[in-house]
Every structure is written in structure tokens, then in C-alpha cells.
Amino acid sequence: MRDSVSDYDRFGGSYQHNRRGDPEILAQIESELGDARSVLNIGAGTGSYEPTDRYVVAVEPSATMRRQRPQNLCPALIGTAESIPFDNESFDAALAILTIHHWPNLNECLREVRRVTAGPLIIMTFDPCAETEFWLRDYLPEMEDVERSRYPEIQVVQNAVGGECKVIDFPVSLNCRDKFQVALYGRPEEFLKQEVRNCQSAWKFLPDGCEERFVRDLSSDIESGRWDEKYGHFRTRPAINCQLRLVVSRPNDL
């Protein structure tokens, strides 16, 4: 298993500028939090999806991520989901936003997050088995294998977290502010920027030479017009159906 913390420490210096919280996604998260007043954000990163009107404790192992947190957010504690230094049911709710694919022991970590959470646990992740309209795999078929090896299947997540679960399929809008890969479906030029790719962890898991080939081929097709001939309709597509999911777990006794 690669050390994802080291990758973020080495390459994530522009994360705050490229991975900003998207208002539509944040609104859905806020809705699922309900009346929770205290929130644990585990694998918090730069705090893109942290609510600002509740008491939040953020936990993040990467020093580079912690340094980029905005001043209006609380400093993040150093730590991981494997061992959370709080008592049982210390928080009304918990967030795990695009982080569980970095956890070396999913079951153990989710049990630990559930232990300290009395109410909803909200996990944002990607379903590696779901259909997608995204064109990236046409240029880089190796990425599908990488993502399938990293992201747990949704049923596995549900089984691990327990409780009463619902899964929300979340389309991604054209102007999504959070530049994860599929958010750039209508802005292919963004993929040519090294700083953008550095903020998408999957590139570091590809076989040697794949990233360079992708950049070369995509750059050539954009310049020649071939990309727009085949995929140009995505430039004005308001949203795309993809693999983004919110898994919301609540204890059975709520």
C-alpha cells in the first residue's frame, strides 16, 4: 500500500486552490447533518466541506493539508481514523469526505468512527462499479483499474459502517468548484495542468508512463479539435451522471 500521507505532503501544496468545496455538495451534506451541533471531520484535508455554524473537530494526518486550512476553520488535530482519541459517542455526527480510499483497514476505521459518533456518519466516496458518462477512461483505461483497486464497493462500505444506511447518487455539475477528476468533464484543459493532477491522488498509482501519455494525447486532441468533435457537447452539459456517492449511516435506534 502506498503512503498517501507522503504523497499529499509532497504534491499537495496547491490543494486549497484546486479542491475547494462545491456549494451543491456542501448543501447536501448540511442537509444530512440535520440538527447535529458537534461534528467530527476525519481525514479532514483542508476543510473544504466543513460546516462553519457547528462545533467541528478536524483530524488530518498530512502536515501539508493542515497548513492549508483557512483561518476561519479550526486547526486540525494530527491523527487518523484508526485510533480516534475521544470517548464513545462524543460527537453528534461525523464526516469522511473523499478519504476512505486512503484507509488501510476500512472495517476497523469505520467501526472507530462509528464508536465516537452518536448520530449520522456521512461518507462521500465513489462507487467503482457504477456506470459513468465520464470520458477519461477512453484516454486512460488504466485509471479504471486503479480506481477499482482503491475505492471499496458501496455495499462493502454499508456493511462496514452498519446502522440504517442510505446511498445518494450525486450528479456533478459543470461548474463544480472541487476539481476532482469527473468535475472536469467539460473542462479538459484543466487536466493538462500539473498542479491540478497533483491534487488528484490517483495519478500517483498509475503505471510508469501512463500520465505522460495521457497528457500528450489529450493535448494533441484538444489542439487538433478531435476532442471537441467527440466530446465537445460536455462543455455545455449542465451536469453529468457519474460514480459520486454519499453514504449516510444512522444508528438503528435513532
C-alpha positions, -999 to +999 in steps of 0.1 A: +000+000+000+014+034-010+018+060+017-010+085+007+001+109+035+035+112+020+020+118-015-001+147-001+029+161+018+050+161-014+025+171-041-005+187-024+008+222-020-019+237-043-047+216-029-066+245-013-068+264-046-079+234-067-100+213-043-124+239-030-158+229-016-186+228-041-218+246-028-242+220-042-223+192-025-219+212+008-257+219+008-265+182+006-240+174+034-255+202+056-290+187+050-279+153+061-262+167+092-297+179+103-296+194+138-262+179+148-243+205+168-209+188+171-192+172+141-160+151+137-144+156+103-120+126+099-094+128+071-103+165+070-078+178+045-081+215+040-116+215+054-135+220+021-168+206+033-167+215+070-197+234+083-190+268+098-221+270+120-214+240+142-187+228+166-162+209+145-132+188+154-110+180+124-085+152+122-059+151+094-025+132+091-009+153+064+011+184+075+007+199+041-031+196+043-032+210+078-011+241+068-036+250+040-067+251+062-083+286+060-080+308+091-118+307+097-116+270+103-103+253+134-068+238+133-068+201+126-055+175+150-028+151+139-043+117+136-061+090+115-093+071+116-076+040+131-074+055+166-096+085+175-087+099+209-123+106+221-149+088+242-178+068+228-205+090+212-185+122+217-199+137+185-234+142+172-223+135+136-192+127+116-178+133+081-155+113+060-152+132+027-133+115-001-109+099+023-119+062+029-099+050-001-068+061+018-076+040+048-056+008+051-082-011+072-117+001+062-137-020+086-115-011+116-115+026+108-153+028+102-160+010+134-138+035+152-156+065+136-189+050+145-178+044+181-173+081+187-204+092+167-239+092+182-258+102+150-253+104+113-220+094+097-217+109+062-192+094+038-185+109+004-169+084-020-170+070-055-187+037-065-161+019-086-187-005-100-213+021-111-218+034-147-204+067-156-206+091-186-171+104-180-147+101-210-114+099-191-112+061-194-112+064-232-078+081-229-066+063-199-081+028-194-055+021-167-073+046-144-104+024-141-082-004-127-065+019-103-098+033-090-114-002-087-084-012-066-086+018-043-123+025-038-143+000-018-176-011-033-206+007-018-221-025-003-188-031+015-190+004+029-225-001+041-217-035+057-187-020+075-204+011+089-236-007+099-268+010+111-295+023+088-278+033+055-290+053+025-270+059-006-274+091-026-263+092-062-249+126-068-245+141-103-217+166-107-223+200-122-203+217-150-191+244-127-182+222-097-156+241-077-140+209-064-116+198-091-117+160-086-114+142-119-150+139-131-157+176-121-135+185-151-157+166-176-164+198-196-130+215-189-104+191-204-077+218-205-076+216-167-061+181-169-031+195-187-021+214-155+004+195-133-009+213-102-044+201-109-033+165-114-011+167-082-043+173-063-059+141-076-042+113-058-050+085-083-023+097-108+004+085-084-009+049-086-007+046-124+020+025-141+050+045-152+045+064-184+007+065-183+003+100-171+027+114-196+010+095-225-024+109-213-012+145-213+004+141-247-027+125-263-052+148-247-031+179-255-029+168-292-066+161-294-076+194-279-052+213-302-064+194-333-101+197-324-105+159-322-116+161-285-143+186-293-155+166-322-162+136-300-168+151-265-174+189-271-211+186-260-198+181-225-186+217-225-222+229-221-237+199-204-252+212-171-244+181-151-230+145-156-241+113-141-211+096-125-199+075-097-200+101-069-220+088-038-230+100-004-234+071+021-253+082+051-254+059+081-275+064+112-277+041+142-307+018+142-321+033+174-324+069+161 
